[in-house]
Amino acid sequence: MSSKADKNSLKLRALRAASSESESISWAGEGEARIIRDRDASNPIAVRFDHVYKTYKLYKTDKQRLLGAFSRKVSYKTINATDDLSFTVNRGDSLALLGLNGAGKSTALKMITGVCYPTRGKIEVHGRISALLELSAGFDNNLSGRENLEMRCQLWGFTREETDALIPEMHEFSELGDYIDQPIRTYSSGMKARLGFAFASSINPDILVIDEALSVGDKRFRKKCEERVKSIMAKENLTVLFVTHSPEQAQQFCTRGIVLQKGSAVYQGGIEGACEYYDNH
């Protein structure tokens, strides 16, 4: 399977995971990991990480990686993308994850959304998630924009009536005009991102996950995206997790912050203190 197909498969897995009622997973051998995922928006805890590790095996060649699936004798190195990470996000919190590239921010969000799973530790996610991650991934290039929106609504479990009510709103926000009925393969990357943002920001989530998604399109459309996020955040008890390299954006949208370095939390506290720590370290 190509890397592009892998990425699309992972995003579809995230959509399915976000709409699943419950999930409990455990592994033996490399330690134990457990994920609790449900739609209980009344739970005062939205997200909790309890001593979470995400370990990757690094092989020198693709051949060694293939052999490693069948034999423990093949040598490899390990790296912890997430290293003993613990934090709690209460219902209604807005939390920024700050850190340099490779700090483990996106890995944490991918585990929250179900794109990947921890090697060890426990993760709890309570409530329906909308993820503004790689916005253009997961589309079927042979379907039109409208058909892709319908497919995503089905994956989320929306009724036909709910889908028919949501799609005009998504179409209007995306500003795609007549292109909405053209195959996705004719779209530019920016058009795909607009469509992805329009869907993810229109489905009334309990938990909103944002990974550098506010750089969509030109300056005017980016401003429109920021206003949309603010309007979503005005919802009572909405929980926000926001990954960014920009302390200014973090302070604009969040009240708490965690600074990550090499997969570990080195600072947790108010957003001003987190941004100051990030700038000085």
DRENFILO-274896 format. One line per 8 residues: number of its first residue (from 1); their letters; for each residue x, y, z of C-alpha. Coordinates in Angstrom, 2 decimals, decimal comma. Layout:
NUM> A> X/Y/Z | ... .
This chain:
1> MSSKADKN> 0,00/0,00/0,00 | 1,34/3,42/-0,90 | 2,11/6,03/1,74 | -0,75/8,16/0,38 | -3,17/5,25/0,72 | -1,83/4,57/4,22 | -2,51/8,17/5,22 | -6,03/8,09/3,82 .
9> SLKLRALR> -6,70/4,81/5,62 | -5,51/6,32/8,90 | -7,77/9,33/8,52 | -10,76/7,13/7,79 | -9,86/5,15/10,90 | -9,91/8,40/12,87 | -13,35/9,27/11,53 | -14,66/5,84/12,48 .
17> AASSESES> -13,00/6,00/15,89 | -14,53/9,40/16,58 | -17,99/8,00/15,90 | -17,62/4,71/17,78 | -19,52/4,18/21,00 | -16,80/2,48/23,04 | -13,39/0,93/22,62 | -11,07/-1,04/24,88 .
25> ISWAGEGE> -7,74/-2,27/23,59 | -4,90/-4,06/25,35 | -1,61/-5,45/24,15 | 0,86/-7,82/25,78 | 4,54/-8,15/25,06 | 5,55/-4,51/24,74 | 3,64/-3,60/27,87 | -0,03/-2,83/28,25 .
33> ARIIRDRD> -2,08/-0,08/26,71 | -5,71/0,75/27,24 | -8,02/3,15/25,47 | -11,44/4,14/26,79 | -13,48/6,00/24,21 | -17,18/6,89/24,46 | -19,68/9,69/23,74 | -20,34/10,56/27,36 .
41> ASNPIAVR> -20,26/14,36/27,15 | -21,53/14,55/30,75 | -18,24/13,17/32,09 | -16,31/16,05/33,74 | -13,12/14,69/32,16 | -12,84/15,11/28,38 | -9,35/13,66/27,81 | -6,88/11,99/30,13 .
49> FDHVYKTY> -3,39/10,59/29,47 | -1,97/8,36/32,20 | 1,74/7,52/31,76 | 1,38/7,12/28,00 | 4,21/5,89/25,77 | 4,20/5,63/21,98 | 7,27/3,71/20,85 | 8,39/3,27/17,26 .
57> KLYKTDKQ> 10,90/0,73/15,95 | 13,47/2,14/13,53 | 15,05/-0,26/11,03 | 17,93/0,55/8,72 | 16,18/-0,71/5,57 | 12,71/-1,67/4,37 | 13,94/-5,26/4,05 | 14,87/-5,34/7,73 .
65> RLLGAFSR> 11,50/-3,82/8,61 | 9,73/-6,62/6,74 | 11,89/-9,32/8,34 | 11,29/-7,73/11,74 | 7,60/-8,55/11,42 | 8,50/-12,27/11,47 | 11,65/-12,48/13,56 | 12,86/-10,92/16,80 .
73> KVSYKTIN> 16,47/-11,39/15,73 | 16,45/-8,39/13,39 | 18,15/-5,43/15,04 | 16,41/-2,08/15,38 | 16,46/1,10/17,43 | 13,50/2,45/19,38 | 12,30/5,99/19,83 | 9,56/7,24/22,13 .
81> ATDDLSFT> 7,44/9,77/20,25 | 5,49/10,06/23,51 | 7,46/9,41/26,68 | 5,58/8,92/29,99 | 3,07/11,64/29,09 | 0,36/12,40/31,65 | -2,22/15,19/31,64 | -5,94/15,76/32,17 .
89> VNRGDSLA> -8,21/18,01/30,13 | -11,44/18,81/31,95 | -14,71/19,44/30,16 | -14,75/22,97/28,79 | -10,97/23,48/28,97 | -9,00/24,95/26,06 | -5,50/23,47/26,03 | -2,56/24,31/23,79 .
97> LLGLNGAG> 0,20/21,79/23,08 | 3,41/23,70/22,37 | 6,75/22,33/21,23 | 9,29/22,15/18,44 | 8,95/19,76/15,51 | 9,34/16,20/16,76 | 8,27/17,05/20,32 | 5,33/14,63/20,16 .
105> KSTALKMI> 2,42/17,07/19,78 | 0,82/15,56/16,70 | 1,40/12,02/17,98 | -0,61/12,85/21,09 | -3,46/14,22/18,99 | -3,42/11,18/16,72 | -3,80/8,91/19,73 | -6,69/11,02/20,97 .
113> TGVCYPTR> -8,48/10,76/17,62 | -7,72/7,05/17,15 | -5,35/7,38/14,20 | -2,69/5,50/16,18 | -2,56/3,73/19,53 | -0,27/3,90/22,56 | 2,36/1,28/23,30 | 1,85/1,61/27,04 .
121> GKIEVHGR> -0,36/3,62/29,36 | -4,01/4,58/29,46 | -5,97/7,10/27,39 | -9,52/8,24/28,09 | -11,60/10,22/25,60 | -15,18/11,13/26,53 | -17,34/12,90/23,95 | -17,63/13,25/20,19 .
129> ISALLELS> -14,47/14,55/18,51 | -14,04/16,77/15,49 | -10,44/16,74/14,29 | -8,90/19,53/12,21 | -5,77/17,56/11,32 | -4,64/16,88/7,74 | -7,72/18,40/6,22 | -7,35/17,10/2,66 .
137> AGFDNNLS> -6,66/13,47/3,62 | -9,30/10,77/3,38 | -11,10/12,11/0,31 | -12,02/9,79/-2,57 | -10,60/11,45/-5,68 | -13,21/9,86/-7,94 | -16,15/11,29/-5,98 | -17,34/14,87/-6,09 .
145> GRENLEMR> -16,93/17,23/-3,16 | -20,61/16,82/-2,28 | -20,37/13,02/-2,42 | -17,31/13,08/-0,18 | -19,19/15,17/2,37 | -22,09/12,70/2,24 | -19,68/9,80/2,79 | -18,11/11,48/5,82 .
153> CQLWGFTR> -21,54/12,21/7,27 | -22,39/8,52/6,92 | -19,18/7,55/8,70 | -20,19/9,86/11,54 | -23,58/8,22/11,78 | -25,68/11,23/10,73 | -29,19/10,58/9,45 | -30,21/11,50/5,92 .
161> EETDALIP> -32,10/14,51/7,27 | -29,09/15,69/9,29 | -26,83/15,26/6,27 | -29,18/17,21/4,01 | -29,20/20,04/6,56 | -25,43/20,13/7,06 | -24,14/19,96/3,48 | -25,50/23,36/2,31 .
169> EMHEFSEL> -23,79/24,98/5,31 | -20,50/23,22/4,51 | -20,80/24,15/0,83 | -21,37/27,81/1,63 | -18,48/28,01/4,09 | -16,02/26,30/1,70 | -16,75/28,88/-1,05 | -16,27/26,16/-3,70 .
177> GDYIDQPI> -19,31/27,18/-5,75 | -20,00/24,86/-8,68 | -16,82/22,90/-7,97 | -18,69/21,13/-5,15 | -20,13/18,77/-7,80 | -16,80/18,15/-9,56 | -14,48/15,20/-8,81 | -12,00/15,81/-6,02 .
185> RTYSSGMK> -9,15/14,95/-8,41 | -9,77/18,31/-10,12 | -9,31/20,24/-6,84 | -6,19/22,07/-5,79 | -4,72/21,24/-2,37 | -6,19/24,48/-1,03 | -9,67/23,58/-2,26 | -9,43/20,16/-0,58 .
193> ARLGFAFA> -8,33/21,79/2,66 | -11,27/24,21/2,51 | -13,69/21,33/2,06 | -12,09/19,40/4,92 | -12,23/22,41/7,23 | -15,86/23,08/6,29 | -16,82/19,53/7,31 | -14,79/19,31/10,51 .
201> SSINPDIL> -16,01/22,68/11,76 | -19,72/22,05/11,06 | -20,55/18,90/13,02 | -21,11/20,26/16,54 | -18,43/18,31/18,45 | -17,88/17,94/22,19 | -14,08/17,96/21,70 | -12,37/20,02/19,00 .
209> VIDEALSV> -8,84/18,96/18,03 | -6,81/21,41/15,93 | -3,35/20,68/14,49 | -1,98/23,73/12,65 | -5,19/23,82/10,59 | -5,74/27,58/10,67 | -3,35/28,24/7,76 | -5,94/27,20/5,17 .
217> GDKRFRKK> -6,17/29,32/2,02 | -5,44/33,02/1,64 | -5,37/35,65/4,37 | -9,09/36,43/4,09 | -10,12/32,77/4,31 | -7,72/32,16/7,24 | -9,47/34,97/9,08 | -12,79/33,34/8,29 .
225> CEERVKSI> -11,49/30,02/9,69 | -10,34/31,71/12,89 | -13,76/33,29/13,33 | -15,42/29,90/12,77 | -13,23/28,30/15,46 | -14,08/31,11/17,88 | -17,78/30,60/17,23 | -17,44/26,86/17,88 .
233> MAKENLTV> -15,53/27,56/21,09 | -18,39/29,76/22,29 | -20,41/26,56/22,74 | -20,85/25,76/26,42 | -18,56/22,97/27,69 | -16,72/22,57/24,39 | -13,22/21,20/24,97 | -10,39/22,37/22,69 .
241> LFVTHSPE> -6,95/20,85/22,11 | -4,79/23,04/19,92 | -1,34/22,26/18,50 | 0,62/25,27/17,32 | 4,10/26,72/16,96 | 2,67/30,19/17,54 | 2,41/31,46/21,12 | 0,25/34,29/19,80 .
249> QAQQFCTR> -2,35/31,85/18,43 | -2,13/29,77/21,60 | -2,98/32,78/23,76 | -5,76/33,76/21,37 | -7,60/30,44/21,68 | -6,47/28,71/24,89 | -6,36/29,23/28,66 | -3,98/26,38/29,54 .
257> GIVLQKGS> -0,79/25,12/27,95 | 1,55/22,14/27,95 | 5,08/22,38/26,59 | 6,45/19,14/25,15 | 10,09/18,21/24,62 | 11,09/14,81/23,20 | 7,66/13,39/23,96 | 7,53/14,49/27,61 .
265> AVYQGGIE> 5,66/17,33/29,29 | 8,22/19,78/30,69 | 5,69/22,46/31,64 | 1,95/22,47/32,46 | 0,03/25,52/33,59 | -1,67/28,73/32,49 | -1,27/29,72/28,87 | 0,85/32,81/29,56 .
273> GACEYYDN> 3,33/30,80/31,65 | 3,41/28,02/29,03 | 4,12/30,49/26,21 | 6,84/32,19/28,25 | 8,48/28,84/29,00 | 8,26/27,84/25,31 | 9,83/31,11/24,15 | 12,70/30,85/26,66 .
281> H> 13,58/27,20/26,18 .
